[in-house]
């Protein structure tokens, strides 16, 4: 089980979010193998008592660290299941609200749509893209919301019959 201790970052007592952030920095710096290793270790530490937000975040970033699109899809499905509370874990308990998890849904469905495109499964991609689009109204008019909406628009254009 993951231990919660105060560290001055994130929610009080939230070393898990700090570890996720540090590992995400490794991923974004290009060290995919080390990021996979650390996210894998974190995933193994998270148990049924772990916060849904943590499970969602680890699975989301683990998907981004994958080289094989099938593995990426598997991890993105895990992230959505955690956000939906369908992965058997605890609901948000350590700082993640259900509203926060709902805010991840447009992006999670967008990621799944992109995964299915990579796998040549365009109909499945369109299903998740429609879900992402329908959930975009719930996003704030901030950098994150604007970015997700723009990415949805780009993928819609890509999948359009007269797309690129």
C-alpha positions, -999 to +999 in steps of 0.1 A: +000+000+000+012+035-008+021+055+022+009+091+025+033+117+040+035+154+041+060+168+016+049+203+009+037+196-027+002+188-038-024+179-012-011+177+023+004+142+028+004+135-009+038+120-018+021+099-045+012+130-066+048+142-062+062+109-073+038+108-103+049+144-112+086+135-109+082+104-131+061+124-156+091+148-159+113+119-168+088+108-194+086+143-209+124+145-209+125+114-231+135+087-206+106+065-215+121+032-202+128+047-167+094+063-167+078+030-175+097+013-147+088+039-121+051+041-132+050+003-131+063+003-096+038+029-086+010+010-102+020-021-082+021-001-050-014+013-055-040-010-040-077-010-035-074+017-009-055+041-032-072+072-045-089+070-079-072+101-090-038+085-084-047+054-103-061+074-132-030+096-133-005+067-132-024+048-159-027+079-181+010+086-179+019+049-182+000+049-215+021+078-228+052+059-219+043+029-241+060+020-274+034-005-285+000+011-294-018-020-280-001-014-246-009+023-248-046+014-254-046-010-224-033+017-201-056+043-214-085+019-208-072+015-172-071+053-168-107+056-179-118+027-156-101+044-127-118+078-135-151+060-138-146+041-106-148+008-125-114-006-115-123-018-081-104+008-062-115+035-038-132+067-049-113+099-047-101+102-011-069+121-009-076+153-027-092+142-059-128+151-062-153+133-085-157+166-103-119+166-110-121+131-123-150+140-145-129+168-159-104+142-172-130+124-193-129+144-225-091+140-226-093+103-216-118+096-245-096+116-268-066+095-259-086+063-266-097+077-299-061+084-308-051+049-297-077+033-319-065+054-349-030+040-344-044+005-344-065+011-376-098+008-357-114+040-370-150+032-360-139+027-324-119+059-327-150+078-338-170+064-309-146+078-284-141+110-303-178+116-302-178+110-264-148+134-261-166+161-281-199+157-261-179+161-228-160+192-240-188+215-228-178+206-192-143+219-197-134+254-184-124+281-208-087+278-198-055+266-214-064+229-206-099+231-220-088+250-251-061+225-257-084+195-254-110+211-276-084+219-303-070+183-302-106+169-306-110+192-336-078+181-351-086+144-347-122+150-361-106+166-392-082+137-395-111+111-393-134+131-416-141+114-449-123+141-468-096+144-441-058+144-446 
